[in-house]
């Protein structure tokens, strides 16, 4: 396999580290995942924690292919990361990400190239790290979008990103803290008291989820703050079973997110919105969008495609 290795790509977030080993033309030869996010390193950063995490997950690959280029995206480039990669301001093309790579020298002598995050400047600035690589990958996977105006993408997650692109240029994005708010409400408020612990996150009660969407889409009900307590009262009055309440709350939050984005961008294109991210969350958004008169198209492999594209643009891939 050694001669086929061309690039090591890292998706290095807060809680996990995923590695992709690329062969020629961006083909993924292998992938691995470990628990060593930037806040869960095997040792403090000052004591070589980043080096140790990379060695534990990918040391054999790096030994087999000395000089293998390494590109990393995500929170590894934050102020708490291995080295800070300054934000690029929107609007920007994916080529600007390649031009803005920061570098850090690992203890074993190889260089890690870190992708910068992106920022929307203004009175209420917005930022992202990691998602910009997925966006670059989405545009690579769907090259026809490079010539289209009004491209929209949703990257669901702890902090969901609604992204806008014009002719291959990332023009702006908006962050919704839907995932983090859901987790906080479940764990730290009275809403979670009636909900069962240890539920199977992969088993969705779609009827309960759709009920939450319906409440969120009905303007007569007001906004989230006027309806969120229903995630408790529907349980107290036995209109929903305890096991249904988490998915009802999920539908309520995601529905309010979509409604808010529609209000912010009422004249958006009718083209399908690209959905990029973990399968479970993407399925929820795909189910929710039609309730609000929108359509979603699921795109897989954006992270891998983005890491390869940025490294290729930067000219660091082994020939």
N, C-alpha and C positions, 0 to 999 in steps of 0.2 A: 504493500500500500504506500510505502514511503515516496516513491517517485510520483504518485498520483496526487499527493498532498499539495495544495496551492495556498490555502488560507485557513487560519483559525479565527472564527468569529465568536464573540462573546456578547450575550445579552445579560448584563450584570445589574440586577436591581437591588432593592432594599433588603428583600428576604430570600432571594435565590439567585443562583448563577447557572445559566444554560450555555452550553458550548456547542458549536457547529464546526465540523471538520469538512472543508470544501475541497473538491477535486476540480478538474478542468471545467471551464464554462459555468462555474457556480453550482455544480452538482454536489449535493450534500452526501458525503460518504458515511458520516456517522454523527450522532448527537448524544449529549449527556446532560444531566441536570444534577446539581448539588445544592445543599441548604446554605451555602456560604454567600448570602447577600452581604452588602456593605455594612449592615448592622449586625451581622452574625458570622463574622470572620473567625477562623480557628485560632487566631491570636490577635492582639491589638495591632492596628495599622502600623504604629511606630516600631513594632517588633516583627514586621514582615508578614502581617496577616494576609495582605493581598497576594503576595508571592506564594504563601503556603496554600491558600485556597486554590490558586491556579495550578500549582504543582499537584495537589491532591486530585483534582478533576481531570487535568489534561497533561500531566507530566510525561506520560508515556508517549503521547503524540509529539510533544516538543523534543523529546530525546530521539525519536525516530527520524525527525525532519529538522535538524539544526538549521536555523535561519528562517524557519517558517514564519511569515508575517502574521501579526495578531492585530485585530481591530475589535474594539469593545464599545458598546453603546449602553446607555442607561445611567443609573445613579452612581456608577463608578466614576463618572465625570463631574459629579457635584462637589460642593465645598467639603462634604464629608467623605468623598471618594478617594481613589488612589491619587488622582491629580485633577484639579478643576479645569474643565474645558468651558470657556466663557460662552454665554448664550449668543446665538445669532439672532438678529432682529428680523421679523417678518416685514415685508415680503422677501422670500429667498428661494432659490432653486436648490435642488439636491446637490448640485455641484458645489455650492457654497459650504455644505457640510463637509465635503471631501477636502476643500481648501482650508477649512478651519480645524482640522484634526489637531488635538494636543497629543503630546507623547510623554511617556514615562519609561524609564529604564528599569527592567526587572533585575533582581539580584543574580539571576542566571545569565544575564548579559543580553537578552533579547529586548526589543522595543515593543511596547504596547501603544497602539494608536487609538485615541479616545475620541469618539464622535461628540461634537458639541450639542447642547440642547438648543431650544429655540424660545424666543420671547416675542410677545406682542406688547409693544410699548404703549404708554398712555397713562391716563389718570388711574385706571385700574389695570395694571399690567397682568399678563398671564404668561405662564412658563410651562415647558414640558421637557422631559429627558427620556429618551428611549423611543417615544412615539414618533419622533422625527425620522428615525431609521425605518420604522414600519411604513411611514408615508412614502419615503423614497423607494422602498421595496414595492409598495402598491403601484406606484407610477411605473416602475420597471416591469411589473407583471402585466399591467394593462397599458401598453404604450400609446394606445389611441387616446388615453386621457391627457397626454402631454399637449394635445392640440385643442382640447375642449375647455370651454368656459363653464363656470358654475359647478365644478366637481365638489362633491361633499363626501366626507368620510366620518364614521363614528368608530372610535376605539374605546369600547367599554372597559371598565376596570375600577379599581379603587377610586381613581380620579378619571372619569370618562372625558374624552376629548372629542369635540365636534370641530372638524377641520374643513377649511375652504381652500380650494386651489383653482388657479386660472392659468390655462395653457402651460401646465407643468410647474407653475410657481406657487409655493405655499404662501397664501396671502394673509391667513389669520386662523385663529382657533379659539375655542371657548372651553373652559374646564368646568365640569359638573362633579361635585364631590359625592355623587350618588352612592357609590360602593362603600365609601368610608362612613357616610351618614347611616346607611343600612346597618353596618356592623355595630356602630355606636348605639343605635336605637335598640338593636337586639340584645346587646350585652349590658347596657348601662342605664336603661330607662324602664319605666313600668310597662311599656309595650311588650317587652319580652317575657314578662312574668307568666303569661298563659301559654307561651310557646314551648313545645317539647325540646329537650336538649338531645344532642347527638343524632339529629335527623340526617337522612341521606341527602346531601346537597345535590346529587345528580338526579334525584326523583322529584320532578316538578309537578305540582298540582295546577294544571293549566287553567282549570275553571276558576280557582281562587286568584291566580295571577291575572286572568282576564277581567275578573270583577274589580280588581285594583285599577286596571287600565280604564275601565268604564267610569269609575268614580273620578279619576284624574282628568278624563276627557270631557266631562260634563261641567261646563263653565258655571252652571247654577250652584255647584258645590263650593265655589271659591277655590283658593289655592291649597297648597300642601298643609299649611298651618291650621286651616279650618277643617281638614279631613283626616289628618294623621292619627287622631285619637280613636278613629273608628277601627284601627288595627287592634284596639283593646275591646271596644264596646261590642263589636260583632262577635267576639268570643264570649263576652260576659252574657250576651243575650242568646247565645247558642245558634246564631245565624251562620257562623262558620265554626268548624271544629278546630281545636288547638293546632292540629297538624297542618291546617290550611292557612293559618295566619301568617307564617313567614313569606309564603308566595303571594298572598294578598298585599302585604307590605311592600314586597319587591315590585309588584305591578303598580302600586300607588306611587312609589318613588320614581320608577323609570318613566311612567306616564307623565308625571309632573315635569321631569327633565325634558321629555320630548315636547310637551306643550310650551315650556319656557323657550326652547330653541326656536320653535315656530313663531313665537311672538317677536323674538329678536331678529329673525331673518324671514319675514313674511313673503318676500319676493324670490325665494330660492328656486333653483331649477327643479323641474319635475323629474329629472333623471334619477334612477335608483341611487340610494346612498350606499357606499361601500362599507361593509361591516368587517372590522379587522380585530381579532383577538381570540380569547379562549372560547372554546366551542360552546360551553354552557351559557355564558353571558351573551354571546352573539345570537344564540337561539332565542333568548328572551327579547332582544331588541328586534330581531326579525319578526317575531310574533307581535310586538307592540307597534311597530311603525305603521302598518295598514290601518290600525284603529284611528290614526291621526291623518289618514289620507296620504301616507308616504310609502315608499317601497324600498326594500333593502336587498342588496346583493352581497353574499358572503364571499370573502377573499381569504384564502389560506396561503401560508408561506411568505407573508410580507416581511417578517423579521429577517429570515435567511436571505431573501432577495435584497433587502436593504443593506445588510452588512456587506454582501458581495459587491453591490453596486457602488457603495461609497468607497470601499477599498480599491475597486477597479478605477474609479474616477481619480483617486489619489495616486494611482500608479504604484501601489505597494504590493500587488499580488505577484507571487513567484511565477516566473515565465517557464 
